[in-house]
Amino acid sequence: MCFSAVASFATAALTSVIGLAALNRATQWRERPLAAMPLAFGLQQAIEGGLWLVLPTAPHGPLASGLALMFLLIAQVFWPVYAPLAALALEPERRRRQLMLTCLAAGGGVAGVFAWRLLNGPHEAAIMNRCIVYRTQGGAPLLIGLAYLCATSLPLILSSRRTIVVLGAITLSGCVVAYRFYWAEFLSVWCFFAAAASGVILAHFVSIRPARLRAAMAAAQTLLPGA
C-alpha cells in the first residue's frame, strides 16, 4: 500500500480480522473463497509492509527481491484466477455463471503470462513518490491490462448478489483511479483500494445471517405439530 510501513501493517491487521470474522460467518463451502479474500489482502499488505522496511537499506538484496516476487505473484497470478472463482462459487444463475467463466478464462491467460515473466525475467520493487513501484520484464500492455481488469472486477459486478456487485464496483473504481493517476504504482495503489473494500465482504455475510435465521425458523415451524 502507499505511504508507509505503518499504513501497510495496519491495513494487513484490519483486513485479516475482517477475513476471520467473515470466515466465521460463512456456513457453506461455496462462501468460503469470498470470505477468505480479506485474509489474502492482509497477507499482501503485510508483504508490502516488509518491503517498506527493507527497501531503504537494502533495495537490491535477496530479501527485497523475495518479498517483491511474493507480492507480484499474489497481485498478478493469484488474483486474476481467485477473484472470478470466488464469484463463480457463489453464483446460482446459469447465464451469469457462463459470463464469469469467460472472465475466469481471461484471468487464467493473464496469470499464465505474468507467471512466465516473473519466473523467467527480472523483477524489482522501489520506493517512488511515497509509493512502492513494481517493475517486471515487458511491462503491462493495454490488452493484458484490460484482461486483468476483466478477471478481477467484472465477475463481481456480474453477481446477482447486491453486496458483491458493490464490492466489484469499488474494486473497479480503485483500478481506474490507480491506472489514471498512479500508472507506475498501479499494483500497489489498486491493492490498497481492494483491501479497503474488504469491509463490504463482511457486510455481505452479516446481511445474509438474518435471512438464514428467518428461513430456519420457518422450516422449524412447518415441522411443529399443528403447523
N, C-alpha and C positions, 0 to 999 in steps of 0.2 A: 504494500500500500504506500501511498505518497506520504511525505512529510517527515517521518521519524520512526525509530525502532519502537518507541513507546506506543505510538499510534498503531503500529502493526501488531504488537503483542497484545494490546488492549482489545483490538478487533478480533484477534485469534481467540482470546479468552471468552469474549462475549458470544461469538458465533459457536464456539464449542459448547457452551452452556445451553444455547438455543437448540443446538443439534441433539444434545442429550434429552432435553425436555420434549422435543418433537418425537424422538425415537420412543420415549416412554409412552407417548400417546398414540403411536402407530400400532394398531391391533392386527393388521393384515399384512401379509408378506409384500403385497404389491405397493404398500405405502412406504415401506422402509427405504427404498432408494431415494425418494424425495426427502424423507425425514433426515437422512444421513448427509444431505447436501451441506448443511452448515458445518458439519464436522470436517468435511473436505476443504471448505473455505477456511476454517480455522487452521488446519494444517498448513495450507498455502500461505496464510498471513504470518504464521509462526516462522516459516522458512524465510519469508522476506524480512521479518524482524531480525533474524540471524544475519542476513546479508547487510542490513543497516549497521550491524556491529562489526562485521568483518571487513567490508569494503574500504573504510577509511584507512585501515592499517595494512591490509594485505589483499589488494584488489585482484591480484593475479595468482594468488596462492591456490592450493588444491581445495581448501575448504570453501572458498568463494566460488570456485568452479563447480564443485559438487552441489552446493546449495542452489546455484543458478540452474544447473541441469535438473534438479528436483523440481524447482518452481516451473520451469518450462515444460517438463513432462506432464505436470498436472494441468497447466494452463492450455497447452497446445495439443496434447494427446488424450488426456483423461476427459476433460470437459466436453469436447465435441461428440464423444460417444456416450458418456454418462448422462448428460442432460436430456437427450432425446429418449434414452432408455427409461429414465425416471418418469418422464411424461407419459411414455407409452404404457408403462406398467399400470398407471392409474386410469387410463382412458377406456371407458366402456363402449364408446361409439365406433363402429367399424370404419366409417368414412374418415373420421379424424385419425384413427389409428393408421390407416393407409398413408395419409399425408405425413404423419410422424415417421413412418418407416422410410419415406423418401428423405426426410431430414436426417435420419439415422445413417442412411447410405452415404449422404454427403459428408456427415461427420466422420464416418469411418474412412472415407477417402482423404479428408483433411488430416485426420490423426495419423494415417499412414505416411503422408508426405512429410509432416512435421517430425514424426519419429525417425524417419530415414535421415533427415537433415541433422537432427540432434545427435544421433548415434554415429554419423559419418562425417560431420563437419564441425567447425569451431562454434563455440557459444561463450558468451560472457555477460556480465552484469556490471553496470557502472552507475554512480550517482550523478544526476544531471538535473539542474533546475528543481532541486528538492524532491526529485522523484528517482526511482531506480529504473534505468533503461536496460532492456534485454536485447542483445544483438545475436543473430544467428546467420548462418550462411544463406544467401539468396533473398533475405528479407521476406516480405509478405505481399505477393502480387494481389491485385484487386480481386481476381477471381477466387483466390484462396481465402481472402478476407471475407468475401460475400458468402462463401460456403461455410466458413466458420460461424458467421452471424446466423445463417440459416439453421445450423445444427444446434447452437447454444441457446437461441432465443425463440425461434419460430415454433418449435414443438410445445413450449409452454404457453404461447399465445393461442395455439390451436386447441388447447384443452377445453373441455366442456365444463370445467370447474372454475368458478369465478376467481377465487383467490389465486389459482395457478396462473390464470391469464394476467392478473395484476403483477405477479412475480415476473412473468415473461416481459411485460411492458416495462417494468423497472430495469430489468436486465438489458433490454433493447435500448432504452433511453441512455443508460450508462455507457453502452457500447458506442452509440452515436456521439455522445459528448466526448468520450475518450478519443475517438477517431478524429473528431473535428478539431479539438483543442490541444490534444496531447499525443500526436501521432507517434513520436519517438518513444513515449512511455505508455503506449496503448495497453499492454498486458497488465501492467501494474495498476493503472487507473481503472480499467474495466473490472478487474477482480475486486477492487475496493467497492465499486457500485454493486457488484453481485453479492459480495459478503454483506453489505448493508441491507440487501433485500431478504436476508435470512429470516428476519422478523415476520415476513409475510408467510413463510413456510410454517412457523409456529402458529401464526394466526389461523392458518388453514386447519391444523389439527385441533386447535382449541374450538373452532367453529363447528366442526363435524361431530364433536362429542355429544352435545345436547340432542342432535338429531338421532344419534345412535341410541341414546338413552330412551328417547321417546319411542323409537321403534321396538326396543326391547320390552318396554312396559306394555306396549300394545300387543306384542306377541304373547307376553305373560298373561294378559287379561283374557285372551282367546282360549287359554288352557284352563282358566278357572271354571269351576262348576257353575252353571247357570249363566255364563257369559254369552 
